[in-house]
């Protein structure tokens, strides 16, 4: 049986990130503290398909389990999501330098 496609941005990014991490829905459910196969996988499935949205604490656990920033899942633009993802992987000093560059670029009249 083919899984139901994600209907939300959060769900689409969650499924892609989970698969990229090589995790099953049950694996991710266990990380969330849902040890029962009949609870964990269905809950993650509902997040992925958009039937339910995780609360902020659960979204943070999901992000941590997948080694991604929470903001990545919520960015409404794919380019912004990728920027969030890439910048989050840099050391703090480099993130600060990029932030300074962006501030300069935005404040400079064109």
N, C-alpha and C positions, 0 to 999 in steps of 0.2 A: 504494500500500500504506500503510495506516494505521500510524503508529509505535506500538510497544508502550507501554502506559501505565506510568508509574513505579510501582514497588512499595514504595519506601522514602520516608521523609520527605526524606532528603537528595536523592534522585533527583527528587522532585516539585518541591522548591524550586530545584534546579539547572536543570531544564528551564524552569520559569517564568521564572527570572532570565535564562537564556540567550536565550529568546525575547523577553523585555522589552528586552534589550540589542540585539536585532536580529542576533544571531549565529547562524550555522549550527553544527552539531556540528563540522564541519571547521574553521571559523574558530576555535572554542575549542580544538580539538586543536592547531592551529598555535601558539596562544598558549602551550600546554603544551609546545611543542617537538616535537610530532608532526607533521612537515611532510607526510608521505605521506598522501594522501587515504584510502588503505586502512588506515591505522593510527589517525589522529586521530579521525575521525568514529565508527568502531566503538568506540573506547575510551570516548569521551564517551557514546555510546549505552549502553554497559554500566554506566557510572556512573549515568545517568539511570534505567535500568530496574531497578537494584539488583542486577544480576548481579555487579558488583564495587564495592567501596568504595575511593575514592582514599586513598593514604597521607596523612599530615598535611602533608607538603611539597606534594603535588599539590593537596590541598584548599586550601591557602594560595594557590597560583598561580591556581586557579579563582576564588577569592574576589577576589583582586586584579584579575584580568581582568574580572570583572563589577562591580567597585567596590563590593563588599559585605564585611561582616565574616564571618570563618569561622564564628563562633558562630551567625550567622543560619541557616546550613544545618543545624545540629545541635540547635537549640532544639526541645524536644519539644512545646511548646505554641505554637499560632499567635499568640496574643496576645503571649507573650514574644518570639517571633521578630520581630513587628512593632515591639515596644519596642526590641529590639536594633538593628533596622534604622534606626529613627527617631533614636534617641539617637546612633548612630554617625555620623550626618550633621551633628551639632552641633559647634561649636568646643569645645575642651577645657575651657575655663572653664565653659561652659554644661553640659557633661556632668558636671563636678564639682558644680555647683549642683544638678542633678537627683539625683545620687547622694546628696547631703546631705539632700535632701527625702525620698527613699526611706528612707534610714536613720532619719530622724526619724519617719517614718510607721510603720515596722516596730517601732521601739523604744517607741513611745507606746502604753500600754495602752488598750484600747477598752472 
